[in-house]
Amino acid sequence: MDPTGEYYEVIEEKQRRFGNLRDSSTKIPIETIDFEAYAEGQNHAKETKLIPEELVE
């Protein structure tokens, strides 16, 4: 337990701002996706190592 309560305040603030991220999802209609931009972003993430290899595949 954090005696200052700071750890718990951060968790509470995150949940207040973003909700429960484990249960959240975003539904985007397939026709609104720019696949060229998506592929470019994925290539950029691979090159900069922003995404672990197992998630890229």
C-alpha positions as CSV (number, residue, x, y, z in Angstrom):
1,M,0.0,0.0,0.0
2,D,1.3,3.4,-0.9
3,P,1.4,5.5,2.3
4,T,1.1,8.8,0.4
5,G,-1.9,7.7,-1.6
6,E,-0.3,9.1,-4.8
7,Y,-0.3,5.7,-6.6
8,Y,-4.0,5.4,-6.0
9,E,-4.7,8.9,-7.2
10,V,-3.0,8.2,-10.5
11,I,-5.0,5.1,-11.0
12,E,-8.3,6.9,-10.1
13,E,-7.4,9.8,-12.5
14,K,-6.6,7.3,-15.3
15,Q,-9.9,5.6,-14.8
16,R,-11.8,8.9,-14.6
17,R,-10.2,10.1,-17.9
18,F,-10.1,6.9,-19.9
19,G,-12.4,4.4,-18.3
20,N,-11.5,0.8,-18.0
21,L,-9.1,0.3,-20.9
22,R,-9.2,-3.5,-20.8
23,D,-12.9,-3.5,-21.6
24,S,-12.9,-0.7,-24.1
25,S,-12.9,-1.1,-27.9
26,T,-13.4,1.2,-30.8
27,K,-15.6,0.1,-33.7
28,I,-14.7,1.8,-37.0
29,P,-16.6,1.0,-40.2
30,I,-14.2,-0.7,-42.6
31,E,-14.9,1.7,-45.4
32,T,-13.6,4.6,-43.4
33,I,-10.1,3.1,-42.9
34,D,-7.3,4.5,-45.1
35,F,-5.3,1.3,-45.7
36,E,-2.4,3.2,-47.3
37,A,-2.0,5.3,-44.2
38,Y,-2.5,2.3,-41.9
39,A,0.3,0.4,-43.8
40,E,2.6,3.4,-43.6
41,G,2.0,3.7,-39.9
42,Q,2.7,0.0,-39.4
43,N,5.9,0.3,-41.3
44,H,6.9,3.3,-39.3
45,A,6.2,1.4,-36.1
46,K,8.3,-1.5,-37.2
47,E,11.2,0.7,-38.1
48,T,11.1,2.7,-34.9
49,K,10.4,-0.4,-32.8
50,L,7.2,1.1,-31.3
51,I,5.3,-2.2,-31.7
52,P,6.7,-5.5,-30.5
53,E,7.3,-8.0,-33.3
54,E,4.6,-10.4,-32.1
55,L,2.0,-7.7,-32.5
56,V,3.2,-6.6,-35.9
57,E,2.6,-10.1,-37.5
